[in-house]
């Protein structure tokens, strides 16, 4: 355990940030699973709605450096590809 006051504060801050980041990543994964379930059920209306939500959350997470910008792009691209194959 750290003895220096500033180090103790940094540990607390890091714990809070880690919890927040984990929550956001978990939320994104949940929405991706819901989206893939909608694709599997061929529910294009729900899939379109979920895609917008997932895309927004992924881009926001990338903007806040929770996930890497390339991961955000890759995720959006893969989901868009699945959505387009359903609508085609």
N, C-alpha and C positions, 0 to 999 in steps of 0.2 A: 504494500500500500504506500502511496506517495505521502511524503511528509510536508512538502512545500504547499502552501495555501493555493497558489495559482494552478499547480498540478492537480490538486484535489478538485478544483473548480472545472478544469478541463475534462477530467474523468466524468464528472456529472453531466457536462454539456454533451460529451461524446455519447453517453448512455441515452440521453434524450433524443439526440439526432439519429442514433441507430434504431431506436424504437420507432421513430417517425418514418424513417426510410423503409424499415421492414413492413410497416403497416401499408405504405403506399405500394410497395412491390407486391404484397399479398393481394391488395385490392385489384391491381392490374391483372394478376394471374387469375383471379376469380372471374373478372369480366371476360378475359380471353376464353376461359372454359365455358362460360355462358354463351359466348359468340359461337364457339365451335359446336356446342350442343344445338344451337339454332340452325347452323349450317347442316348438321347431321339430320335434323328434322325437316330440312328444306323449307324453313320459315324465313323467307327473304325479307319480309317486313321487319320482323324482330331483329334479324341479322344486320340490316341496314342501321337500325336504331342503335344496336350494341356497338357496331363498328365506329359510329360517330363518337360514342362515349369512350371506347377504348382508345381511339386515336387521340382524342383530346387529353386523356389522362396520361398516356405514354409521352406525348409531346411536352406536357407540363412537367412530368418527372424528369425528362431530359433537360429541360430548361433550368431545373433546380439541382442538376447534377446528381440526382438520385440514381439514374441509370445513364449509361453512355449514349451519346447522340446517335451513334451507329446502331446500337441495339434498338433504339426507338425507331429508327428508320426501317430496320430489318423487320421488326415486329409489325409495323404498320403495313409494310409492303406485302408480307406473307398473308396478313389478314385480308388485305384488299384483293390479293390474287384469289383467295378462297371465295370471297364475296362475288367477284366478277365471274368465276366459274359457275357459281350458283345461279346468277342472273342471266348468264348466257344461254 
